[in-house]
Amino acid sequence: MFKRLSLYMLLLCLVPFFVWGFSYRWHGNGQLNEADYWLYLLTETGSAPYALITCALFALIFRFLFRSRKQWLFAVSVMALSVAATQALKTGLKAVFQEPRPFVTYLAEQNNSSTESFYQNDRAQRALIAKDFYSQTDTPAWLIHHYENETGYSFPSGHTLFAATWLMLAVGFTQLTGNRSRAAKLLIGAILAWSLLMLISRLRLGMHYPIDLLVAIITAWLVNVIIFGFLLKKRSLS
C-alpha cells in the first residue's frame, strides 16, 4: 500500500520537477494558445461548485471496486473525509503563509504596486482590480473570469490537493479491495491523466508556482497514507 501510494505521488511530482528542471516561468498570458482553453475547462472540475459534481461522479464510478453496497457507502465516507481533511489543511496553510498567486504578482509588478496592497482589499474589490487590469491585456475573457473567482492565496494549490487526493483514493481502494481488474487499472490511469493535466493547468494559467504543487501533492499523499494505513490495519473492505 505505502509503496503504491508513494509511486503515484512521485509520478505527480514529475510536473513541478520538470518545471524546475527546464526553468519554466509564467510571465503573462501572451504564451497562451487554443489548447489552454481546454485546460481551463479541466481545471474547473476542481473549482467550486463544479468540484462537488466531480466528487459525486468519482464516488459513483468507484462503485464497481466494492463487493457490496455497504462497503461502498463506507468507502464514500472515507472519500469525504479525505477530501475534507486535505482541503481544510489547504485553507489553514494559505492563511498562515499568505503567498500571492503568480497572476497577482504580475499585476502588481506591471502597476508598480505591491501584492500586499492587493490583498488588503476584500475579495469583491480584488476581483474588480484583476478584471480591470487583465481586460487591458491579451488575456481571454474566460481566464479573466477565472481570475475574478480565484483571488485568494497561492500556497499550497487547492486544485492540486483535490486531484492528488482522488488519485490516492483510487490507488488506495484498489489496493485495499485487492481489485486487479482491467477496469481498476483504467480507473487509476484515467485519474492519473486528469491529475497531471490539472497540475499543468494551474501553472499554465498563472495560478500557482511549482512549490505550491509539490507541497499539495505531498500533503495529499501524507493524509491518505495515514487513512489507508489505518484501514489496512483494521482490515477494512478486505
C-alpha positions, -999 to 999 in steps of 0.1 A, spaced: 0 0 0 27 25 11 49 18 -19 20 20 -44 7 53 -30 43 67 -30 48 56 -66 19 77 -78 28 106 -56 62 106 -73 46 105 -107 27 136 -99 59 153 -85 74 150 -120 53 180 -130 69 205 -106 103 188 -110 100 192 -148 92 228 -145 122 235 -123 144 214 -145 135 234 -176 133 268 -157 98 274 -169 82 305 -155 48 320 -161 51 357 -172 18 368 -185 -8 353 -209 9 361 -242 20 325 -244 -15 311 -243 -29 291 -272 -62 273 -280 -52 242 -260 -52 263 -228 -89 268 -231 -94 230 -227 -70 231 -197 -92 258 -182 -123 236 -186 -104 208 -169 -93 230 -141 -129 240 -135 -136 204 -125 -117 212 -93 -133 246 -88 -163 253 -67 -191 245 -73 -181 220 -100 -158 202 -77 -189 188 -59 -201 173 -91 -167 158 -97 -167 142 -62 -202 128 -68 -192 113 -102 -160 98 -88 -179 83 -59 -203 67 -83 -176 54 -107 -157 39 -77 -188 17 -70 -175 -13 -91 -145 -17 -68 -166 -29 -39 -184 -62 -35 -214 -48 -16 -233 -15 -12 -224 -14 25 -187 -14 16 -192 13 -10 -211 35 14 -183 32 39 -158 40 12 -178 71 2 -175 83 38 -137 78 37 -136 97 4 -155 126 20 -131 125 50 -100 125 28 -112 154 6 -124 175 36 -92 169 56 -69 179 27 -90 210 18 -91 220 55 -53 218 56 -50 238 24 -72 266 39 -51 267 71 -18 268 52 -30 295 29 -40 316 59 -6 311 75 18 316 45 -3 342 25 17 338 -6 4 357 -37 -6 340 -69 16 345 -100 -11 365 -118 -13 388 -88 24 393 -86 25 401 -123 -4 426 -119 14 443 -90 47 445 -110 30 460 -140 12 486 -119 43 494 -98 23 484 -67 27 456 -42 9 423 -36 3 433 0 -18 463 -12 -38 439 -35 -46 415 -6 -56 443 17 -88 446 -3 -118 424 2 -125 397 -24 -150 417 -43 -125 446 -47 -97 422 -57 -119 407 -84 -126 442 -98 -88 451 -98 -80 418 -116 -108 423 -141 -98 459 -148 -61 451 -153 -64 419 -174 -91 433 -196 -64 457 -209 -41 428 -218 -44 399 -243 -60 377 -216 -91 359 -229 -125 366 -212 -128 331 -197 -94 334 -179 -103 369 -166 -135 354 -152 -113 327 -135 -90 353 -120 -120 371 -106 -131 340 -88 -96 330 -76 -82 360 -58 -71 340 -27 -36 330 -18 -13 306 -38 4 283 -14 -5 254 -15 -26 246 -45 -61 235 -36 -68 222 -71 -36 201 -69 -46 188 -35 -81 179 -49 -67 160 -79 -39 143 -59 -63 132 -32 -86 115 -57 -57 97 -73 -46 85 -39 -81 73 -32 -83 54 -65 -49 37 -58 -57 31 -21 -91 15 -27 -79 -8 -55 -51 -20 -32 -74 -23 -2 -100 -43 -21 -75 -64 -40 -92 -54 -72 -67 -61 -101 -92 -59 -129 -86 -41 -162 -113 -16 -152 -95 -8 -120 -63 -1 -139 -82 20 -164 -97 40 -135 -63 47 -120 -48 56 -154 -77 80 -162 -75 98 -129 -37 100 -132 -40 117 -166 -67 140 -152 -45 149 -122 -14 156 -143 -34 179 -166 -49 196 -136 -13 204 -123 -2 216 -157 -33 238 -160 -25 256 -127 9 265 -139 -1 275 -175 -29 298 -163 -8 317 -139 -25 303 -108 4 286 -90 42 282 -86 58 247 -87 63 247 -49 26 251 -44 20 219 -64 48 200 -47 36 207 -12 0 199 -22 10 166 -36 30 156 -5 1 167 17 -24 146 -2 -1 116 -1 6 120 37 -31 123 46 -40 93 26 -11 72 38 -25 77 73 -61 70 63 -53 38 43 -27 27 68 -55 28 94 -79 10 72 -53 -17 63 -46 -22 100 -83 -27 107 -86 -49 76 -115 -28 64 -131 -37 30 -109 -68 27 
